[in-house]
Every structure is written in C-alpha cells, then in structure tokens.
Amino acid sequence: MEQQVAVEALGALAQEARLTVFRLLVKAGPGGMTAGDIAAAVGLAASTMSHHLGALERAGLARSRRDGRTVVYAADYEGTRRLLAFLMEDCCQGRPEICGTGLAPAAAYPAC
C-alpha cells in the first residue's frame, strides 16, 4: 500500500460518525447492513449517512452492493487488512510476529 492511500483511509476514519459506521460494519460481518439500518443505528439522516458511506467506500474500507432496490454496505476486510499491514509492516524491526498484534494473513479468516 502506498503511503498516500493509507493517509486517505486514515483520514476517512478520522471522523467520529465514519469511525462509528466502520466499526458497526465490521461487527455486522460480510453480510453487511442496509444503508437505512446503518443510519437508524447511528442516528443520522440518510443524506448525511450517504456522504459518510461514500467516504468509507472511496477509502477502500467499505463496499456496497445492490439487493433489489436496497443498497447493502459491508466492511471491506481486504482493504482493512492492507491498511493494518501497512501500519505494522516495520513493527519490531521488521518482525511483526513478535508485536502481538493478532494480525493474521487473510487465509486465516475465510469467512471474511
């Protein structure tokens, strides 16, 4: 991951509503949530929620898909893994396994 891409992803998370939404999507799992359910859970108007979801999607931290007339959003686990790997790649003098981060390769999480 390039540093500028990481800066954009971290910038998307550096806003309280977006961080709350991102954590909600991570908790929801790969099935995701509808935009309306997300807005209701966070207590924001649909138009405001659309703005925040778009920012997370552009940052590579969320994905959307159509389900009929509904848009479902889910965390982009691969994008999140890339960001975390970038942040930790030089941990402990290039030996991230001793940092105790709990980060594992994508293959360790087949459901995500």
C-alpha positions in Angstrom: 0.0 0.0 0.0 1.3 3.4 -0.8 1.5 6.0 1.9 -1.0 8.4 0.3 -3.6 5.6 0.1 -3.1 4.9 3.8 -3.4 8.6 4.6 -6.7 8.7 2.7 -8.0 5.6 4.6 -6.9 7.0 8.0 -8.5 10.4 7.0 -11.8 8.7 6.4 -11.7 7.1 9.8 -10.6 10.4 11.5 -14.2 11.5 11.8 -16.5 10.3 14.6 -19.5 9.2 12.6 -17.4 7.4 10.0 -15.4 5.6 12.6 -18.7 4.5 14.3 -20.1 3.3 11.0 -16.9 1.4 10.1 -16.9 -0.4 13.5 -20.6 -1.2 13.0 -19.9 -2.7 9.6 -17.0 -4.7 10.9 -19.3 -6.1 13.6 -22.1 -6.8 11.1 -19.8 -9.2 9.2 -19.6 -9.9 5.5 -23.4 -9.8 5.1 -23.3 -6.1 5.9 -26.3 -3.8 6.6 -28.6 -1.7 4.6 -28.0 2.0 4.4 -31.2 2.6 6.2 -30.4 0.3 9.0 -26.9 1.9 9.4 -28.5 5.4 9.5 -31.0 4.2 12.1 -28.3 2.6 14.3 -26.1 5.7 14.2 -28.9 8.2 14.3 -28.1 10.2 11.2 -30.2 11.4 8.3 -30.0 9.3 5.2 -28.3 12.0 3.1 -25.6 12.5 5.8 -25.2 8.7 6.0 -24.7 8.5 2.2 -21.9 11.0 2.4 -20.1 9.1 5.2 -20.6 5.7 3.5 -19.2 7.1 0.2 -16.1 8.4 2.0 -15.5 4.9 3.5 -16.1 3.3 0.2 -13.6 5.7 -1.6 -11.1 4.9 1.1 -11.3 1.2 0.4 -12.8 0.4 3.9 -16.3 -0.4 2.8 -18.1 -1.9 -0.2 -21.7 -1.6 -1.4 -23.9 -3.9 -3.4 -27.4 -3.7 -4.7 -30.0 -6.1 -3.4 -33.1 -5.2 -5.4 -33.9 -1.6 -4.6 -31.8 -1.6 -1.5 -28.1 -0.9 -1.1 -26.2 -3.0 1.4 -22.9 -1.9 2.8 -20.2 -4.1 4.3 -16.7 -3.6 5.6 -14.0 -4.2 3.0 -12.0 -6.6 5.0 -9.2 -6.9 2.4 -8.8 -3.1 2.3 -8.7 -3.1 6.1 -6.1 -5.8 6.2 -4.0 -3.9 3.7 -4.2 -0.8 5.9 -3.3 -2.7 9.0 -0.4 -4.5 7.3 0.9 -1.2 6.1 0.8 0.3 9.6 2.5 -2.8 11.1 5.0 -3.8 8.3 8.0 -2.4 10.1 6.9 -3.3 13.6 9.7 -4.6 15.8 12.4 -4.1 13.3 10.6 -5.9 10.5 9.4 -8.8 12.7 5.6 -8.0 13.2 5.0 -11.5 14.5 6.6 -10.5 17.8 4.4 -7.4 18.2 1.5 -9.5 19.4 -1.0 -7.6 17.2 -3.1 -10.6 16.4 -2.9 -9.8 12.8 -3.0 -12.9 10.6 -3.0 -13.5 6.9 -6.3 -13.2 5.0 -6.4 -17.0 4.7 -6.8 -17.3 8.5 -10.2 -15.6 8.2 -12.1 -17.4 5.4 -15.5 -16.1 6.4 -14.4 -12.5 6.0 
